[in-house]
Amino acid sequence: MRIITVSPDRYVDHFSLLRQMHRLRAAVFGERLEWDVSITDAGERDEYDDLDPTYILAVTDSQRVVGCARLLPALGPTMLEQTFPQLLASGSLGAPANVAESSRFCVDTTLAEGRGGGQLHLATLTMFAGIIEWSIANGYDEIVTATDLRFERILNRAGWPMKRLGDPVAIGNTVAVAGTLPADRESFERVCPQGYRSIAAEDHSRQIRSAA
């Protein structure tokens, strides 16, 4: 399993992976969690996918997308401020330039590979490490996100606790909460699973292929 970062200039090259990602999001958010999301034959997507985000994908050696997240500068527009302002104690984010927003995080929990007894799934930890590593590499030292209480507990178990930005609020069929996560070397080392493949190595490999 490895992390692939898909920035706007790589959308075309990774079209098939992004198609898998949208279908995974539909399966997780629409079917399993039963959230009120927009789903078509192409999968789940919303207006924030039109803002040229970078996608972080966990991909198996057989090219199966088993985890994903969407990253955008928190300067805006952001999902937190525009869609879920009720999760912010102040009603606004006011984030500086060194903060990124993570949204639409999900993992394929049906994947048997990487499931250890009593441990978080390998795909989950790989995604956490990939998000932090990408953030550090791109000048972000903090991440803001909206999630639910169940996922907040997963973050705590992983050793990557979230600092709340407001009180939990019932939204649809879940209880949501907003918070910030540190994007630093210490956090990366705590969540990083054994055998993690650095995205720096993946980017270096791409540069070599491009030069060939």
C-alpha angles and dihedrals in degrees: 000000000000140000120250119191114209113197120180093268089059100047093102094047091051100037094129093051092049090050088054089048094055090049091049089052090051091051094048104036100029105032107025102031095028094219120168098258134143112256129180134166086279093057134250122334139148141189093283090066086067092062096078098254126180113244123213111208131188106212130185124224087260090059095254116147107227101164139022145174135180121227128196134163108271090224083090177057088324134176090228096056100036104033105023107027089141087073091063117082090214095039091238137068105216090186121181124233094267093066127090128195119227119200141160093035112172141151131205099246092186090073107110094194112091097019108132126185109269092351131110114262116272090235091056094051091043090054092049091051092046094051092049094045092049091047093052092047091052098047100261119131098176137042127204122201146162116227142144131269093257092058091044087061090050090054090052092050090051092054093248103109121190123229108222121236094195144346121299113268130199108242117176109312097341141062109239132198135183126218150145129257126199117244102203140122093261092056091046092053092049096053100032111114123219112273095023113165112222117237086223088067091048092050091047090052090051091051091052092050091048091053094048 
